[in-house]
Amino acid sequence: MRLLRLAKIITVSLRFGLDRMILDADASGRLGRIWHRVFFWRRFSEPRAVRLRKALESLGPIFVKFGQMLSTRRDLLPPDLADELALLQDRVPPFPTEQALAVLEGFYGRPVDAVFRDFERTPVASASVAQVHFARLPDGTEVAVKILRPGIERVIAHDLALMEVGAMLLDKAWPEGRRLKPREVVAEFSKYLRDELDLMREAANCSQLRRNFKDSPLLLVPEVYWDWCGRSVMVMERMHGVPISQTAAVTAQGTDLKALSRAGVEIFFTQVFRDGFFHADMHPGNIFVHADGRYIALDFGIMGTLNEVDKNYLAQNFLAFFKRDYKRVAMAHIEAGWVPAKTRVDEFEAAIRTVCEPIFDKPLKDISFGKTLLRLFQTARRFEMEVQPQLVLLQKTLLNIEGLGRQLDPELDLWKTAKPFLERWMNEQMGWRALVRGIKEEAPAWAGTLPQLPRLVHHNLVESSHHHVVHQAALASLAVTQRRQGRLLALLVIAAAALVALELHRLLG
Ligand SMILES: Nc1ncnc2c1ncn2[C@@H]1O[C@H](COP(=O)(O)OP(=O)(O)OP(=O)(O)O)[C@@H](O)[C@H]1O
């Protein structure tokens, strides 16, 4: 099976000339010249990016997903490849309903019709990893049932193993290819795919996001029905709305597109700066709009988490960046320990200025946060900064949010919407508010420790007087040892002197 798959990969690579992409970059090499002679008859009329896209399409859904992920790594890929790969569509025919029913019956141990009041046999959507059917719970609640594609674990394991081999070869055999960090990219993809294979994880993400946005006037998140969920099945509230990509239908239901685009930015910055937990798969297929104008989020396979250091880094950088205070940007990197402490601030500052200043050529409203962050990461990498995966995820999501926002309202001023969030966060980190918050956070721990304080103080005093006695004894024994060693040294010196004297006497006498 694996050999067959490998053979297919090699054939497809030769058919679409992927080998040429590598060897053309290394045409002067001996291997390149020999290869060109062996395969002299091949001519490719299409550009390399199109050939790569077609090759991935013919290798199947996992490779298509891989290409989609690659298209977001603009920090690694040349623009022509990234643009073309972004066109990849995760279109796969649904798997037969009997298989879906078999998965469900295997999991529940009962016929599907005994679990759900009614279960729609035709899926509402199908993708490479899962498909979704609508159903009703016994009490009539409308639900969406997400089911993992049967056997997908095996397919993924095979394809990933082959990708890992490919990445290793690329890394070892092609010095230029190393810059694309093939092993790192495949490892990231592998983690992302394995996460998608556990629907309990996705359900937990969904339920956390719902809790964070409980009673929100901006965002709706489906409720998870845990009693019906497992690793390969997720049952959640069925949401009713219009896909955000259908702008005409969104307007027809009376939603103001300008308000919607602002709300999108607000939701994102709330997720980032309030919760440190954000939806990181914000492609238009996962976003719907409810009739009351609220967003509906779906698909919680990829979520990003940020800690206080990450948030501080982001807020400081964005605020300093928009004030064009590049020195502050450089300092923020050094203070957070992202770049080595030995980095020269002036050099780093100059490098940031060089990449960022051209961005300000445009009006503030047209500046892309996502691109700015990308430039910053690219610069910081040159200064030995290991960009954290959660920040790369955030930067990719920012690009999505901006794209979506500007599609809804070309006049959207992202900075105006985002600035209050950043400033509020910074204010909360400093001054008396931060102090009060710190006390509030620590108070429960103090409540537990305070009653024990007298006992702990007493214990420590006793311990320290005991330690004092122990220390005294140790010091005394050290002094004895020192005296002994002194005596030994004196004896050795005398013995050595006697030997020298004897030797001199023998030589002279
Ligand atoms: N709770 C829900 N209520 C209504 N429709 C839903 C719900 N969950 C999923 N769907 C429908 O199923 C589609 C696919 O769902 P989802 O994105 O979660 O699956 P997926 O397999 O991860 O797809 P992809 O990988 O393409 O994003 C959605 O676009 C939507 O049409």
The ligand as an ORCA input file, in Angstrom:
! r2SCAN-3c Opt
* xyz 0 1
  N     -23.668     23.494     13.960
  C     -23.935     23.585     12.668
  N     -25.102     24.103     12.253
  C     -25.381     24.223     10.934
  N     -24.569     23.825      9.956
  C     -23.387     23.279     10.305
  C     -23.013     23.134     11.670
  N     -21.801     22.565     11.717
  C     -21.420     22.375     10.441
  N     -22.369     22.805      9.583
  C     -22.313     22.760      8.106
  O     -21.310     21.851      7.712
  C     -20.265     22.523      6.992
  C     -18.934     21.902      7.336
  O     -18.686     22.022      8.717
  P     -17.212     22.112      9.298
  O     -16.523     23.280      8.666
  O     -17.286     22.057     10.759
  O     -16.613     20.756      8.722
  P     -15.180     20.417      8.199
  O     -15.221     18.982      7.869
  O     -14.170     20.857      9.194
  O     -15.052     21.282      6.886
  P     -13.810     22.123      6.356
  O     -12.589     21.301      6.603
  O     -14.125     22.323      4.907
  O     -13.829     23.410      7.121
  C     -20.407     23.981      7.367
  O     -19.905     24.824      6.364
  C     -21.911     24.102      7.537
  O     -22.540     24.233      6.275
*
